[in-house]
Amino acid sequence: SCKILEKKDSYSKYCLDRLGIPLIEIATKPDIRTPKEAKETAEKLGMILRSTGKVKRGLGTIRQDVNVSIKGGARIEIKGAQDLKTIPLLVENEVNRQVTLLEIKKKIKLIEKLDILDFTQTFSNTNCNFVKKAIDNQNNVIGFRLEKFNDILGTELMPNHRLGTELAGYAKVFGFGGIIHSDEDLSKYKFSDDEINEVKYKLNVKEKDAFILIVGNEKKAKDMIELSLLPRIRRLSKEVPTEVRKANPDGTSTYMRPMPGASRMYPETDVKIEEINIKKIKLPELIENKSKRFEKILGKDLAVLTAKSEKVSLFEDFVKKYKIKPAFIAETMLSLPRELKRKFNVDIELIKDQDFELIFDSLNKNTITKDSVQNILLDICKNKFNSIDDYKSMSDSNLEKEIKEVINNNKGLP
């Protein structure tokens, strides 16, 4: 498992610090029917894993790879879905993408070959900055015609993601910034009418045709077209290309790589566990069951919050150890710190488990009152806490004694 730190035209730099960490993959059968079911399944799996107390929590620690297929389409693996809320949207967008690609398949014909022409001279004096800069750096502008593709490249597959965007994703894998195509608003590139008309004339672009321009090293660009763009464009007339895609935060996805097959570069590293003797495994109490058990002493909302908390074991220990209302223990450990952070913007990470134990032990012994708990936690967050003795409560008899002493020491005062 390696993270890409840097990607250039000639090399990629990976971080290898996780190579020794084994990854566990849990796979479901292909029986999830709706986007809602996909989210519910992910939530259920996450809840079971958290119930063990043996997994890390938070975004990035567990990732979902969502496989989506429809009738007539293809299996698409969408990798890296971190936020469960986006899973239904990822599924819906992928279904829409495949449905639209199936519609596109009916409109286009198989492209046997491409006539690739060089347009470097055409754009030698262009007002488009990045094209002019590329030409000045000895790069080229090459292009080709796509017969009967007019308005096809601009077809929206997902929100803000068109077929042209899809083809640009294939180009980016080869180190190119993308592609320029005729279904775009070409005025944003500051091309002149003469430049565009010359491209159309040399490529023999007719009314129903489209064209694509690639800017970069001529050999690499032609290799990219032959090895990536052309095969993908050809497959559009036959089928939905099966591939691996990357999940985006907005619920869309982008192309990553072809689906690995028998000719993959490295052997399969997964070790599949087909059967497990479940009787040998000590199963934990599931969070959802723990939450229902807590409802009797905490109420529904606080029970859910407590059952999901990392401090749930500590909470149960305190309930058994001290004669204090469970609801007060849970609110002190979970709700009160959040309230202090919201009101006073303090660092609640400074509150440790032993601080809670000291507070509840003192409450159990009646050496402090519940009213002092907020002040104690606030002082801990502000690094002003010295001793629990500073917050000790005074008995009625001691209070009466103190008042009498003050009066005797101040006789005659008005």
C-alpha positions as CSV (number, residue, x, y, z in Angstrom):
1,S,0.0,0.0,0.0
2,C,1.8,3.1,-1.2
3,K,0.8,6.7,-1.4
4,I,1.8,8.8,-4.5
5,L,3.8,11.9,-3.2
6,E,4.7,13.4,-6.6
7,K,3.9,12.6,-10.2
8,K,5.9,14.0,-13.1
9,D,6.0,13.2,-16.9
10,S,9.1,11.1,-16.4
11,Y,8.7,9.6,-12.9
12,S,6.4,9.0,-10.0
13,K,7.5,9.2,-6.3
14,Y,5.8,6.9,-3.8
15,C,5.8,6.8,0.0
16,L,6.7,3.3,1.2
17,D,6.1,3.7,4.9
18,R,3.1,1.4,4.9
19,L,4.6,-1.5,3.1
20,G,4.8,-3.6,6.2
21,I,1.2,-3.0,7.3
22,P,-1.2,-5.8,6.3
23,L,-4.6,-4.6,5.0
24,I,-7.8,-6.5,5.6
25,E,-10.4,-6.4,2.9
26,I,-14.0,-7.4,3.5
27,A,-16.0,-8.2,0.3
28,T,-19.8,-8.5,0.0
29,K,-21.6,-10.7,-2.5
30,P,-23.1,-8.8,-5.5
31,D,-26.6,-8.7,-3.9
32,I,-26.8,-4.9,-3.0
33,R,-29.6,-3.6,-5.2
34,T,-29.9,0.2,-4.4
35,P,-27.7,3.2,-3.6
36,K,-29.4,3.3,-0.1
37,E,-28.5,-0.4,0.5
38,A,-24.9,0.3,-0.4
39,K,-24.7,3.0,2.3
40,E,-26.5,0.9,4.9
41,T,-24.1,-2.0,4.2
42,A,-21.1,0.2,4.7
43,E,-22.5,1.6,7.9
44,K,-23.3,-1.9,9.2
45,L,-19.7,-3.2,8.4
46,G,-18.2,-0.1,10.0
47,M,-20.4,-0.6,13.2
48,I,-19.3,-4.2,13.5
49,L,-15.6,-3.3,13.1
50,R,-15.8,-0.4,15.6
51,S,-17.6,-2.9,18.0
52,T,-14.4,-4.9,18.2
53,G,-12.4,-2.0,19.6
54,K,-9.5,-3.1,17.4
55,V,-9.7,-0.7,14.5
56,K,-8.9,3.0,14.0
57,R,-11.6,5.5,13.6
58,G,-12.2,8.6,11.4
59,L,-12.0,9.5,7.7
60,G,-9.2,7.7,5.9
61,T,-8.7,4.8,8.3
62,I,-11.4,2.6,6.6
63,R,-12.1,3.1,2.9
64,Q,-14.9,1.6,0.8
65,D,-14.4,0.4,-2.8
66,V,-17.8,0.4,-4.5
67,N,-18.3,-1.9,-7.5
68,V,-21.2,-0.8,-9.7
69,S,-22.7,-2.6,-12.7
70,I,-26.0,-2.4,-14.6
71,K,-27.7,-4.5,-17.2
72,G,-25.8,-4.1,-20.5
73,G,-23.0,-2.1,-18.8
74,A,-19.8,-3.2,-17.1
75,R,-18.4,-3.7,-13.6
76,I,-16.7,-0.5,-12.5
77,E,-14.7,-0.3,-9.4
78,I,-14.8,3.0,-7.6
79,K,-11.9,3.2,-5.1
80,G,-11.5,5.3,-2.0
81,A,-15.0,6.3,-0.9
82,Q,-14.3,7.7,2.6
83,D,-17.4,9.5,3.6
84,L,-20.4,7.1,3.8
85,K,-22.8,10.0,2.9
86,T,-21.4,10.1,-0.6
87,I,-21.8,6.4,-1.4
88,P,-25.4,6.6,-2.7
89,L,-24.4,9.6,-4.9
90,L,-21.3,7.7,-6.2
91,V,-23.6,4.8,-7.2
92,E,-26.3,7.0,-8.7
93,N,-23.7,9.0,-10.8
94,E,-22.0,5.8,-12.0
95,V,-25.3,4.3,-13.0
96,N,-26.2,7.5,-14.9
97,R,-22.7,7.5,-16.5
98,Q,-23.2,3.9,-17.8
99,V,-26.7,4.5,-19.0
100,T,-25.5,7.6,-21.0
101,L,-22.6,5.6,-22.4
102,L,-25.0,2.9,-23.6
103,E,-27.0,5.6,-25.4
104,I,-23.8,7.0,-26.9
105,K,-22.9,3.5,-28.2
106,K,-26.1,3.6,-30.4
107,K,-25.1,6.9,-32.0
108,I,-21.5,6.3,-33.1
109,K,-19.8,3.8,-35.4
110,L,-16.5,2.0,-35.0
111,I,-13.5,4.0,-35.8
112,E,-10.9,1.8,-37.6
113,K,-8.1,4.3,-37.7
114,L,-7.2,8.0,-37.0
115,D,-5.5,10.4,-39.3
116,I,-3.3,12.3,-36.9
117,L,-2.0,15.7,-38.3
118,D,0.5,18.2,-36.9
119,F,-0.9,21.7,-36.3
120,T,2.2,23.2,-34.6
121,Q,2.7,25.8,-37.4
122,T,-1.0,26.7,-37.4
123,F,-0.8,27.8,-33.7
124,S,2.7,29.2,-33.8
125,N,1.4,32.8,-33.2
126,T,-1.6,31.9,-31.1
127,N,-2.9,34.0,-28.3
128,C,-3.5,30.9,-26.1
129,N,-0.7,31.2,-23.5
130,F,-0.2,27.5,-22.6
131,V,-0.2,26.4,-26.2
132,K,2.3,29.1,-27.2
133,K,4.5,28.2,-24.2
134,A,4.4,24.5,-25.2
135,I,5.4,25.3,-28.8
136,D,8.2,27.6,-27.5
137,N,9.5,24.6,-25.5
138,Q,9.7,22.5,-28.7
139,N,6.4,20.7,-28.1
140,N,3.8,20.1,-30.7
141,V,0.0,20.5,-31.4
142,I,-1.4,17.4,-33.0
143,G,-5.0,16.6,-33.8
144,F,-7.5,14.2,-35.4
145,R,-11.1,14.0,-36.6
146,L,-13.8,11.9,-35.0
147,E,-16.5,11.1,-37.6
148,K,-20.1,11.8,-36.5
149,F,-19.0,12.8,-33.0
150,N,-20.4,16.3,-33.0
151,D,-22.2,17.0,-29.7
152,I,-21.1,13.6,-28.5
153,L,-18.0,14.8,-26.7
154,G,-20.1,17.4,-24.9
155,T,-22.6,14.8,-23.6
156,E,-22.9,15.0,-19.8
157,L,-22.2,11.7,-18.0
158,M,-22.2,13.1,-14.5
159,P,-22.5,16.6,-13.0
160,N,-19.8,18.8,-14.6
161,H,-18.3,15.7,-16.2
162,R,-18.7,15.1,-19.9
163,L,-17.5,12.5,-22.4
164,G,-14.7,15.0,-23.3
165,T,-13.8,15.1,-19.6
166,E,-13.7,11.3,-19.6
167,L,-11.2,11.2,-22.6
168,A,-9.1,13.9,-20.9
169,G,-8.8,11.6,-17.9
170,Y,-7.2,8.9,-20.1
171,A,-4.8,11.5,-21.4
172,K,-3.9,12.7,-17.9
173,V,-2.8,9.1,-17.0
174,F,-0.1,9.6,-19.7
175,G,1.1,12.8,-18.2
176,F,-0.9,15.2,-20.3
177,G,-2.9,18.1,-18.9
178,G,-5.9,17.0,-20.9
179,I,-7.4,17.5,-24.3
180,I,-9.0,20.3,-26.4
181,H,-12.1,19.2,-28.3
182,S,-14.6,20.9,-30.6
183,D,-17.6,20.5,-28.3
184,E,-16.0,22.9,-25.8
185,D,-16.3,26.7,-25.8
186,L,-13.0,27.2,-27.7
187,S,-13.2,31.0,-27.1
188,K,-11.9,30.4,-23.6
189,Y,-8.6,29.3,-25.1
190,K,-8.3,32.6,-27.1
191,F,-8.0,30.7,-30.4
192,S,-8.6,32.8,-33.5
193,D,-11.3,31.9,-36.1
194,D,-8.5,31.4,-38.6
195,E,-6.8,28.8,-36.4
196,I,-9.9,26.8,-35.8
197,N,-11.0,27.0,-39.5
198,E,-7.6,25.8,-40.6
199,V,-7.8,22.8,-38.2
200,K,-11.3,21.9,-39.6
201,Y,-10.1,22.3,-43.2
202,K,-7.0,20.1,-42.9
203,L,-8.9,17.5,-40.9
204,N,-11.9,17.6,-43.3
205,V,-14.3,18.1,-40.4
206,K,-17.9,18.0,-41.6
207,E,-21.0,19.3,-39.8
208,K,-21.6,16.1,-37.8
209,D,-17.9,15.6,-37.0
210,A,-15.8,16.6,-34.1
211,F,-12.0,17.0,-33.6
212,I,-9.5,16.7,-30.7
213,L,-6.2,18.5,-30.2
214,I,-3.4,17.3,-28.0
215,V,-0.5,19.6,-26.9
216,G,2.8,18.1,-25.8
217,N,5.7,15.9,-27.0
218,E,4.8,14.6,-30.4
219,K,5.9,11.0,-29.8
220,K,4.4,10.7,-26.4
221,A,1.2,12.3,-27.7
222,K,0.9,9.8,-30.5
223,D,1.7,6.9,-28.2
224,M,-1.0,8.1,-25.8
225,I,-3.6,8.3,-28.7
226,E,-2.7,4.9,-30.0
227,L,-2.5,3.1,-26.6
228,S,-5.2,4.9,-24.6
229,L,-7.5,7.3,-26.5
230,L,-8.1,5.3,-29.6
231,P,-8.8,2.0,-27.9
232,R,-11.3,3.7,-25.5
233,I,-13.0,5.5,-28.3
234,R,-13.3,2.3,-30.2
235,R,-14.8,0.5,-27.2
236,L,-17.5,3.3,-26.9
237,S,-19.1,1.9,-30.1
238,K,-19.2,-1.6,-28.6
239,E,-19.5,-1.5,-24.8
240,V,-19.1,0.4,-21.6
241,P,-15.3,0.1,-20.8
242,T,-14.6,-1.7,-17.6
243,E,-12.1,0.2,-15.4
244,V,-11.0,1.4,-12.0
245,R,-12.1,4.9,-11.0
246,K,-11.3,7.3,-8.2
247,A,-14.1,8.5,-5.9
248,N,-14.3,12.3,-5.7
249,P,-15.6,14.2,-2.6
250,D,-18.6,15.5,-4.7
251,G,-19.9,12.1,-5.5
252,T,-18.4,11.9,-9.0
253,S,-15.5,9.7,-10.1
254,T,-12.5,10.0,-12.4
255,Y,-10.6,7.4,-14.4
256,M,-7.6,5.8,-12.7
257,R,-6.6,2.7,-14.7
258,P,-7.9,-0.3,-16.6
259,M,-9.4,-3.1,-14.6
260,P,-6.5,-5.5,-13.9
261,G,-6.7,-8.9,-15.6
262,A,-4.6,-12.0,-16.1
263,S,-1.8,-9.9,-17.7
264,R,-1.4,-7.6,-14.6
265,M,2.2,-6.5,-13.9
266,Y,2.4,-8.3,-10.5
267,P,0.9,-11.4,-9.0
268,E,-2.3,-11.2,-6.9
269,T,-1.2,-10.5,-3.3
270,D,-4.6,-11.0,-1.6
271,V,-4.9,-14.1,0.6
272,K,-8.6,-15.1,0.5
273,I,-10.1,-16.6,3.7
274,E,-13.0,-18.8,2.5
275,E,-14.0,-20.4,5.8
276,I,-13.5,-19.3,9.4
277,N,-14.3,-21.4,12.5
278,I,-16.6,-18.8,14.1
279,K,-16.8,-20.7,17.3
280,K,-13.2,-20.0,18.1
281,I,-13.7,-16.2,17.8
282,K,-14.9,-14.3,20.8
283,L,-17.5,-12.0,19.4
284,P,-17.9,-8.5,20.8
285,E,-21.2,-6.9,21.8
286,L,-22.3,-4.9,18.7
287,I,-22.6,-1.1,19.2
288,E,-26.2,-1.2,18.1
289,N,-27.0,-3.8,20.8
290,K,-25.0,-1.9,23.4
291,S,-26.9,1.2,22.5
292,K,-30.2,-0.5,23.1
293,R,-29.0,-1.7,26.5
294,F,-27.9,1.8,27.4
295,E,-31.3,3.3,26.6
296,K,-32.7,2.0,29.8
297,I,-30.3,4.2,31.9
298,L,-29.4,7.0,29.5
299,G,-32.3,7.7,27.0
300,K,-32.0,7.1,23.3
301,D,-29.8,10.0,22.1
302,L,-27.3,9.8,24.9
303,A,-27.2,6.0,24.6
304,V,-26.2,6.1,20.9
305,L,-23.6,8.8,21.6
306,T,-22.1,6.7,24.5
307,A,-22.2,3.4,22.7
308,K,-20.3,4.9,19.7
309,S,-17.7,6.7,21.9
310,E,-14.1,5.5,22.4
311,K,-14.8,6.0,26.1
312,V,-17.6,3.5,26.3
313,S,-15.5,0.9,28.3
314,L,-14.4,3.6,30.7
315,F,-18.1,4.7,31.1
316,E,-19.1,1.2,32.0
317,D,-16.3,0.9,34.5
318,F,-17.4,4.1,36.2
319,V,-21.0,3.1,36.4
320,K,-20.0,-0.1,38.2
321,K,-17.5,1.6,40.5
322,Y,-19.4,4.7,41.6
323,K,-22.8,5.4,42.9
324,I,-23.4,8.3,40.5
325,K,-26.3,8.5,38.0
326,P,-25.1,7.0,34.7
327,A,-26.6,9.9,32.7
328,F,-24.4,12.4,34.6
329,I,-21.3,10.3,34.0
330,A,-22.0,10.1,30.3
331,E,-22.8,13.8,29.9
332,T,-19.7,14.8,31.9
333,M,-17.4,12.6,29.7
334,L,-19.0,13.3,26.3
335,S,-21.3,16.3,26.2
336,L,-19.8,18.7,28.7
337,P,-16.3,18.8,27.0
338,R,-17.9,19.6,23.6
339,E,-19.9,22.4,25.3
340,L,-16.8,23.8,26.9
341,K,-15.0,23.8,23.5
342,R,-18.0,25.6,21.9
343,K,-18.4,28.2,24.6
344,F,-14.8,28.9,25.6
345,N,-12.7,27.6,22.6
346,V,-10.5,25.5,24.9
347,D,-8.4,22.4,24.2
348,I,-10.5,19.5,25.5
349,E,-7.8,17.1,24.5
350,L,-6.1,18.1,27.7
351,I,-8.8,16.2,29.7
352,K,-7.4,12.7,30.4
353,D,-9.2,9.6,31.6
354,Q,-7.6,9.9,35.0
355,D,-9.1,13.4,35.3
356,F,-12.6,12.0,34.9
357,E,-11.8,9.2,37.5
358,L,-10.6,11.8,40.0
359,I,-13.8,13.8,39.5
360,F,-16.1,10.9,39.9
361,D,-14.2,9.5,42.8
362,S,-14.4,12.9,44.6
363,L,-18.1,13.1,43.8
364,N,-18.6,9.6,45.1
365,K,-16.9,10.6,48.4
366,N,-19.0,13.8,48.5
367,T,-15.8,15.9,48.7
368,I,-16.9,18.0,45.7
369,T,-20.4,18.9,44.3
370,K,-21.7,18.4,40.8
371,D,-21.8,22.2,40.4
372,S,-18.0,22.3,40.6
373,V,-17.4,19.8,37.8
374,Q,-17.6,22.3,34.9
375,N,-15.1,24.6,36.6
376,I,-12.7,21.7,37.2
377,L,-12.8,20.6,33.5
378,L,-12.5,24.2,32.3
379,D,-9.5,24.8,34.5
380,I,-7.9,21.5,33.2
381,C,-8.4,22.8,29.6
382,K,-6.8,26.1,30.6
383,N,-3.9,24.4,32.4
384,K,-5.0,26.1,35.6
385,F,-5.9,23.0,37.6
386,N,-3.7,22.3,40.6
387,S,-5.5,20.1,43.1
388,I,-9.0,18.7,43.6
389,D,-8.8,20.2,47.1
390,D,-9.3,23.6,45.6
391,Y,-12.9,22.6,44.7
392,K,-13.9,20.8,47.9
393,S,-17.4,21.4,49.2
394,M,-18.1,22.6,52.8
395,S,-20.5,20.8,55.1
396,D,-23.4,22.8,56.7
397,S,-21.8,22.6,60.1
398,N,-18.5,23.8,58.8
399,L,-20.2,26.6,56.9
400,E,-22.1,27.7,60.1
401,K,-18.8,27.6,62.0
402,E,-17.1,29.8,59.4
403,I,-19.9,32.3,59.4
404,K,-19.9,32.6,63.2
405,E,-16.1,33.1,63.2
406,V,-16.4,35.9,60.6
407,I,-19.1,37.6,62.8
408,N,-17.1,37.3,66.0
409,N,-14.0,38.7,64.3
410,N,-16.0,41.7,63.0
411,K,-18.1,42.8,65.9
412,G,-19.1,46.5,65.9
413,L,-18.9,46.8,62.1
414,P,-22.0,48.6,60.6
